[in-house]
Amino acid sequence: MKNNKVVLSYCKNFEKIINTDFMEGDNLSLQLVKIYKDYIFSIDVTSEEEVENAIEIDKIMARYIDDYLFRKTLKQELLRIKVKRTCGNVIKTIVESIIEIFHKVEFEQTRKIYISKWI
């Protein structure tokens, strides 16, 4: 129980992510929330890398909820993920893949901003 409080202190968007209502039939989003919850509560709070990944996945899931374009892109990329049967921790592998996708999208994605010029 003590570790759960520590984990929640790192994951500022936990309530927003868990309490979000997704559209009916959006099973992928529901699975992502389940993976998020399973991952953050299974981390070792003494491991700096795992804590950083938990903070990162918290930020990614918050953006997933708020940004429609990011959600659409992440869903498309998630369908391409392949997890080998020999991998030890499936949830950790999926979370690491989500983080990689996020960094790739952040690097490649530029939104066009049109500034109108008033004369």
Secondary structure as UniProt FT lines:
FT   HELIX           2..10
FT   TURN            12..13
FT   HELIX           14..18
FT   TURN            24..25
FT   HELIX           27..40
FT   TURN            41..42
FT   TURN            45..46
FT   HELIX           48..66
FT   HELIX           68..78
FT   TURN            79..80
FT   TURN            85..86
FT   HELIX           90..108
//
